[in-house]
Amino acid sequence: MSGRAISVRLDREASQALDQLTRDGRDRSEAIREALVEAAARRQRSTIAAEASELAADPEDRAEAADVAALMESLRAAR
């Protein structure tokens, strides 16, 4: 596997978390890579959820969505 090596100083909490992640036999690098990917995915989901909440709270966006839904329904009914 080709990758970029980094060096990290772990505090006690992070060190304990890494110990927990490697108890199943995974090596430290694998556990850290997996944790980074999972953290990035959580952050992306959180960002998307925040954007969705923001749009849901926007009266103009809700009105536009209702207009589009009404148009789609009228097109469906015209078939």
N, C-alpha and C positions, 0 to 999 in steps of 0.2 A: 504494500500500500504506500503510495506516495503522499506525503503530507507536509505540513509546516509544523515544525517543533516550536513549542513555547515553554516558558518556565512560569510557574505560578507559586506564590507563597500562600499557603492555606492558613486561615485562622482556625481556632479550635472547632468551631461549629462546622466549617467546611471540611475539615479533616475527619470529623466524626461522620459526616454525611458520606464522604468518599469511602470510609471504612464500611459503612452500611451497604453501599452500592457494590462493593467488591466481595462481600461475604459469600456470594454464590459462585465465586471462582473467576469472574470476569477480571481482566487485568485493569489496572488503573486508567490507562489511556482509553480503553474501550468504554469504561464507565463514564469518564469525563466527556468523551465525544457524544455519547448518548444523552447525557444530562444537558449538554449545550444545545443539541438539536431539539430536545423536548422543551427547554426553556424558551428557545426562539419561537417554536410553534405556539406555545402558550401566549407569548407576547403578541404574536400576530393575531391569534383568536381574540385576545383582549382588545386590540386596536380595532378590529373589524366590528366587534360588539359595541364599542364606544361610538364608532361612526354610525352604526345602525340606530343606536339610541338617539344620537344627535339628529339624524334624518327623521326619525319617528316623532321627535319633538318639534320639528319644523312645520308650521302650519302651511306654508307655501308648498313644500314638498308633498305633504299629505293631500292637499287639494289637487296637485298635479297627478298624483297617483290615483286619486278617485276619478279624475277626468279620463285618464288612460283606461282604467277599469271599465268605466261607463262606455267608452268608445269600443273597447274590445267586446263587451256584452252586446252592443248594438250591431256590431259586425257579425257576431255569432248568431244573433236572432234573425239577421237578414238572410241567412243561408237558406 
